[in-house]
Amino acid sequence: MYKTSELIEEFLRYLLIDKGYSNNTINSYKIDLEKFLEYNKDKNISDISNNDLKEYVKWLKKIELSDKTISRNISCLKSFYKFLLIEKFINNNPSDSLIMPKLKKSLPNTLTEDEVLKLLDIKLTDAFSYRNKAMMELLYATGLRVSELVNLKLQDIDLNQDIVRTFGKGSKERVIPIGDYAREYLKKYIYEYRELMLKKNNVDYLFLNNHGNRMTRQGFFKIIKKIARDNGITKELSPHTIRHSFASHLLKYGADLRTIQELLGHSDISTTQIYTHITNEELRENYENFHPHGS
């Protein structure tokens, strides 16, 4: 049985690594959650009902918080309960019927193609560097979520058909093609280096850490941050940034939204449509920078 403090720490790691949230947002969510749990200090998380949540939102309004702050608090609660449901800490989501005010949606952070090439420029010297190269190439080739990446098993990769199988949100299977670069470095890692990392462990997960066990989300997050730092990338990024970059680059070169939706595993195409706004922003920026009368 997890303590409340442990659940919060797991949730904050999920926001950082899986969702790619900024440190400022994560700190704000932590404060919001602590305030919420203090308000409900006589209840267990699993016992908090939808009515309790509505009463809490009423209280936030009563203490005259701004609409923006209240919206962030609601967003925090929705994300927290969604996480608890995904990780099977709860069986139903009491935050489902909380109504979010309509606010302008911010564009996800992406890398340029040059920045991606820098990130993929990994000096190959040992089993760890080949593992890192295979993970990075596969991530950019497929747009996998980091949780999907680290949970891949050997049987999920088919190097004859050049595909990877994964189970995303809602345990929905999707099959994603992998390109030449990802296939090449996966082969090298699997057939030449992975066995060296097993350390007598009987592990069928594809990517292993230095103890011979499954790579964790936190472990990979540290790896990607170090690679970026070593290669001179100063932009704030996470594994989710690579997923966003995968989608926006596909759209830039002509892939249709339905295809991108299927590859990313979005249940609703409106989630995928955010990438059209990224492309439109790039078009406007290029127009203003290069058209004689653009600005």
Secondary structure, 3 states (H helix, E strand, C coil): CCCHHHHHHHHHHHHHHCCCCCHHHHHHHHHHHHHHHHHCCCCCHHHCCHHHHHHHHHHHHHCCCCHHHHHHHHHHHHHHHHHHHHCCCCCCCCCCCCCCCCCCCCCCCCCCHHHHHHHHCCCCCCHHHHHHHHHHHHHHHHCCCHHHHHCCEHHHEECCCCEEEEECHHHCEEEEECCHHHHHHHHHHHHHHHHHHCCCCCCCECCECCCCCECCHHHHHHHHHHHHHHCCCCCCCCHHHHHHHHHHHHHHCCCCHHHHHHHHCCCCHHHHCHHHHHHHHHHHHHHHHHCCCCC
